[in-house]
Structure formats: structure tokens, C-alpha cells
Amino acid sequence: MTATVMATAALHAARERFRRDGHVTLAGIFDAARMDAAGADADAFASDVIAGLDAAARAKHVETGGRPRWIDHPVRHRPLFRRLAAAPALVAAVETLIGPGVDVYFSQIFFKPPLDGSPKPAHQDNFYAGPNDPDGLVTAWIALDEATPENGCLEFVDGSHRGPIHPHAAPPGQPHHLQIAAAILDRLAFTAAPVPKGGVSFHHGGTIHRSAANRSARARRAAAITYVTKTTRFDDPRLNYDPAMRLPVT
Ligand SMILES: O=C(O)CCC(=O)C(=O)O
């Protein structure tokens, strides 16, 4: 048994918190052995990707410790992550939060090496994706390692999914770092969301979130899998989106 399908009452309580705060964390979705295997596969995937980069791309993407900041599409490219995305415990939680019948829209692995992993600026996933249904998208952020404030866990603005989608702008040379202006963020309070290894932090597409640099001696690896309902389309995406990457899991 490597994943625990939670009791219905616990899932319903999680859905209430998700509706109120725009995010919720569930511990114990996966056991440590499965996370160790996923972490090893993430590292192997990173080595394969780095081997295929030219020098300029390597300088841009690789941090000290020899890991890229992130890699796209582990669910598409790695069978282990495909199985993780379809794990009954994870899919049951996702369907409780956004409704029955879901596809994986996008997936990424985020690496934060010890004392180095860089911050991810504040953003809203729905700005990036531009879904026709603002409630039709949830990101399941799986802690391959324990995530804490010291090693750069996610931080959320509680309830921000009920507010507007703010304008985002990218700093020069960093098109992937579309972010909300400091003048808006200065008015907002962020809550850190630590996640034990094998736990999952779920966030709504409208929830403002970010992560800090890793100031600890411990790595922080996470797999972020974004699920959408079957009727969710991307009418106004700000990032390139290849519909062929959409994968049904139910
Ligand atoms: O893991 C991180 O540092 C950023 C993750 C993120 O922004 C997301 O999953 O939407």
C-alpha cells in the first residue's frame, strides 16, 4: 500500500478549507518509499534533460548542485510520474476539490537544492493558463522532500482565489517568471504552507502563491501536477500550451 485514499469526511472537510482559503494540505497521500523512488526518478530525469542542453541553456537553467530550477512534463515523459498522477488517493482528492472527471493539463518538477534554490515570484496559475472556467483547475503540489519555510515551501494569500486575476509582468530575460507587481503584493499577507514528505498541497488556479529561496541544508524537490475538469479549455493562455500534452487520468 503506497497511497491512502482518505475517508470521505476528511475529503469533504478539505474541500471546505479549499473553498474558504483557496488551498489545502493533505498529509500522507504517499508513503516515504514512494517519494524516495519519485525523488530518484526526478534526479535521473534532471540528468537526462541537462545532458541535452547547450551551454547557454545550461547556464540559464542549472543551479549549483547540478539541478535545473524546474523541468516540464514529467507526467508525459516518465512512467513513474504518470502512475503518481493517476494514483487513486490523489485523483480522489482532486475530484473532491474540482469535480468528477479530470485530465492532467501540465506538470513540472521544481528543484530547490540546499542553500541555493531560487525563489518563485508571486503569481496566479489562472493568469498563465487562462481557463474558461476559473474553478476548473487545481494544482497538486507533491512534496518529494519535506517542505518547510526554511527550504522554500509554498506561501499563499488566503482567500485570494475569490478576488481578481491581477496583471502579471515578467522581468527582462525571464519570460517564465511572470509575476504580480510589488505594489499589489505589498498590501497582501502570505501564509507559509509546510508539507510533510508524501503530503500534497492543493491550490486553486486563482490563489496567489510564491516560494522563497532554500536557506537550509536540505533539498526541496516537488512535483506540481495541474489537473483540469473535462470541460475546462484554455481560451486565453499567456504561456505556450500544447494541447497534445493534456492527458486523461479518469
Ligand atoms: O515549487 C515552487 O517553488 C513553485 C511552484 C508553483 O508555483 C506551482 O506549483 O504553481
The ligand as a Tripos MOL2 file, in Angstrom:
@<TRIPOS>MOLECULE
LIG
   10     9     1     0     0
SMALL
NO_CHARGES

@<TRIPOS>ATOM
      1 O1          7.5900   24.8790   -6.2260 O.co2     1 LIG1
      2 C1          7.7090   26.0840   -6.4230 C.2       1 LIG1
      3 O2          8.6280   26.7120   -5.9410 O.co2     1 LIG1
      4 C2          6.7070   26.8390   -7.2660 C.3       1 LIG1
      5 C3          5.5130   26.0090   -7.6110 C.3       1 LIG1
      6 C4          4.3960   26.7530   -8.2380 C.2       1 LIG1
      7 O3          4.4150   27.9380   -8.4150 O.2       1 LIG1
      8 C5          3.2050   25.9960   -8.6320 C.2       1 LIG1
      9 O4          3.1710   24.7650   -8.4410 O.co2     1 LIG1
     10 O5          2.2390   26.6010   -9.1740 O.co2     1 LIG1
@<TRIPOS>BOND
     1     1     2 2
     2     2     3 1
     3     2     4 1
     4     4     5 1
     5     5     6 1
     6     6     7 2
     7     6     8 1
     8     8     9 2
     9     8    10 1
@<TRIPOS>SUBSTRUCTURE
     1 LIG1         1 GROUP 0 **** ****
